[in-house]
Amino acid sequence: QLQLQESGSGLVKPSQTLSLTCAVSGGSISSGGYSWSWIRQPPGKGLEWIGYIYHSGSTYYNPSLKSRVTISVDRSKNQFSLKLSSVTAADTAVYYCARGSKYGDLDYWGQGTLVTVSS
Amino acid sequence: EIVMTQSPATLSVSPGERATLSCRASQSVSSNLAWYQQKPGQAPRLLIYGASTRATGIPARFSGSGSGTEFTLTISSLQSEDFAVYYCQQYNNWPQTFGQGTKLEIK
């Protein structure tokens, strides 16, 4: 059974960079046909797709965040990461990592991690 | 960006009854639509993909229909564990977008 687990700093100061990692177990992140995504959810609000990285290394970012987002993969550790720069209070949210299936839906999710932007 | 609009925002239904949730896309997404269930404090769970295919382990009381711009999630006989927030998501165009959610509450 595939499992994903987010980790990283839960508190980030304004203007700094948010960094999160998603460890994948029960399967290889290098498996063909899948994408590895980050999604966020501000408290009490809906879901926003941040971006994803394919097994090939190609990345796709939400245009609304593109200038601040970097998603990368570490195949040796079977994990992928998110960096979001120049954060503000509006970036406070629960951040989820998820696997995109061969069709595009998100079939496995991490439990989520709350990141608060505050001085 | 494709805008996904869900209705109603809140739906009150009694256990054992049928619930029908709607999702409309601002332009055609073909059948590239998924439905997710989210309970408080939990990650979303995939219910339906390809507009009508149940994900692994999802009970048969959940069904999806539609294509193009109009989609429906039907729960045939509500169980207590079904009261949650439901999101639709299109993955036909980038960026992939979610609806704002429908909260299904006990009547």
Interface residues (C-beta under 8 A of the other chain):
Chain A: G46 L47 E48 W49 Y60 N62 P63 S64 Y96 A98 G100 S101 Y103 G104 D105 L106 D107 W109 G110 Q111 G112
Chain B: E1 N32 A34 Y36 Q42 A43 P44 R45 L46 Y49 G50 A55 Y87 Q89 Y91 N92 W94 P95 Q96 T97 F98 G99 Q100 G101
